[in-house]
């Protein structure tokens, strides 16, 4: 899968970790109007849907890493 414009290659663990934490915090605190109304694959999503998706997505990656 090609990198997207805002993606980074793993290089600086501290910076990557900070970005993930900042992005998840922003998602957790976002008002409904701040989030995209739909996901390119899943269609229309509410704030709760986005938060649930983020939880499942991050959980999957952490399990892959054995965390």
C-alpha positions in Angstrom: 0.0 0.0 0.0 1.5 3.4 -1.0 2.1 6.0 1.7 -0.6 8.7 1.8 0.5 12.4 1.9 0.4 12.7 5.7 1.9 9.2 6.4 5.4 8.8 7.6 7.8 5.9 7.5 8.7 4.5 10.9 11.8 6.4 11.8 11.4 8.3 15.1 9.4 6.2 17.6 8.9 9.2 20.0 7.5 11.4 17.2 5.3 8.6 15.8 4.0 7.8 19.3 3.3 11.5 20.0 1.3 11.8 16.7 -0.8 8.7 17.5 -1.6 10.0 21.0 -2.4 13.5 19.7 -4.6 12.2 16.9 -6.5 9.8 19.2 -6.9 12.6 21.8 -8.3 14.9 19.1 -10.8 12.2 18.0 -11.9 11.6 21.6 -12.5 15.4 22.2 -13.9 16.2 18.7 -17.4 17.6 18.4 -19.6 15.9 15.9 -19.2 18.7 13.4 -15.4 18.3 13.4 -15.4 14.8 12.1 -15.8 13.7 8.5 -19.5 12.7 7.9 -18.5 9.5 6.2 -15.7 6.9 5.9 -14.5 6.1 2.4 -15.2 2.4 3.0 -17.9 2.3 5.7 -20.1 5.1 4.6 -21.9 7.5 6.9 -20.5 7.5 10.5 -21.4 9.3 13.7 -19.0 10.6 16.3 -19.6 7.4 18.3 -19.0 5.3 15.1 -15.6 7.1 14.5 -14.6 6.6 18.1 -15.6 2.9 18.0 -13.7 2.4 14.7 -10.6 4.0 16.2 -10.7 1.8 19.3 -11.1 -1.3 17.2 -8.4 -0.2 14.7 -5.8 0.7 17.3 -6.6 -2.4 19.4 -6.0 -4.6 16.3 -2.6 -3.1 15.8 -1.6 -3.3 19.4 -2.6 -7.0 19.5 -0.4 -7.6 16.4 2.5 -6.1 18.3 1.7 -8.2 21.4 1.0 -5.1 23.5 
